[in-house]
Amino acid sequence: MPRDYEITAAFKEAIMLDAKNRRLVTTEDFRIALEKYNHHWPLEECNRWIKRYQSFFFELVTDGGANKTWALRNMGYVI
């Protein structure tokens, strides 16, 4: 049975560093991490959750598709 606290854990697992040392997460990586915890969400639901509960992340790449790239706003903030 999926639990709500696992959603945050999956989001943290999906965060990666890029070449510029920015913390990034893609919607697809978040969705894959959620499936490890038995949460099966479409990309649109993942985007809604990130937008609502991760206010320190913003859309870095907005190409109009559902698989978005999100970046951490303040590098001093620890999740």
Phi, psi and omega per residue, in radians:
M1 nan 2.195 -3.133
P2 -1.226 2.545 -3.139
R3 -2.091 2.627 -3.072
D4 -1.125 -0.658 -3.101
Y5 -1.161 -0.337 3.119
E6 -1.257 -0.393 3.120
I7 -1.120 -0.807 3.114
T8 -1.118 -0.704 3.113
A9 -1.092 -0.722 3.120
A10 -1.132 -0.675 3.115
F11 -1.105 -0.766 3.123
K12 -1.089 -0.639 3.107
E13 -1.161 -0.531 -3.076
A14 -1.392 -0.256 -3.113
I15 -1.264 2.353 3.105
M16 -2.378 2.846 3.084
L17 -1.703 2.448 3.055
D18 -1.718 -2.993 -3.093
A19 -1.137 -0.441 3.135
K20 -1.631 0.211 -3.117
N21 1.110 0.475 3.034
R22 -1.546 2.546 3.063
R23 -1.527 2.059 -3.086
L24 -2.175 2.677 3.000
V25 -2.524 2.384 3.043
T26 -1.753 2.688 3.138
T27 -1.067 -0.673 -3.139
E28 -1.135 -0.730 3.098
D29 -1.102 -0.687 3.097
F30 -1.122 -0.742 3.131
R31 -1.104 -0.730 3.118
I32 -1.133 -0.726 3.103
A33 -1.131 -0.640 3.106
L34 -1.109 -0.645 -3.125
E35 -1.121 -0.484 3.072
K36 -1.114 -0.468 3.139
Y37 -1.743 0.227 3.093
N38 1.238 0.488 2.991
H39 -1.830 2.123 -3.125
H40 -1.998 1.624 -3.094
W41 -1.950 2.553 2.969
P42 -1.315 2.890 -3.111
L43 -1.039 -0.622 -3.131
E44 -1.103 -0.699 3.112
E45 -1.172 -0.679 3.087
C46 -1.072 -0.770 3.121
N47 -1.099 -0.718 3.111
R48 -1.083 -0.729 -3.128
W49 -1.144 -0.789 3.136
I50 -1.065 -0.799 -3.125
K51 -1.081 -0.638 -3.078
R52 -1.444 -0.739 -2.977
Y53 -1.841 -0.175 -3.133
Q54 -2.075 1.272 -3.055
S55 -1.207 -0.278 3.111
F56 -1.475 0.000 3.093
F57 -1.920 2.495 3.099
F58 -2.255 2.797 3.131
E59 -1.261 1.979 3.131
L60 -1.447 -0.750 3.136
V61 -2.055 2.067 3.126
T62 -2.065 1.479 -3.110
D63 -1.689 0.089 3.113
G64 1.596 -0.192 3.125
G65 -1.520 3.024 -3.129
A66 -1.412 -0.410 3.121
N67 -1.526 1.676 -3.077
K68 -1.760 2.775 3.028
T69 -1.890 2.220 -3.107
W70 -1.968 2.462 -3.128
A71 -2.189 2.580 3.109
L72 -1.280 2.287 -3.109
R73 -1.228 -0.874 -3.009
N74 -2.001 1.943 -3.072
M75 -1.184 -0.250 3.127
G76 -1.441 -0.190 -3.102
Y77 -1.438 2.273 3.128
V78 -1.868 2.243 -3.115
I79 -1.455 nan nan
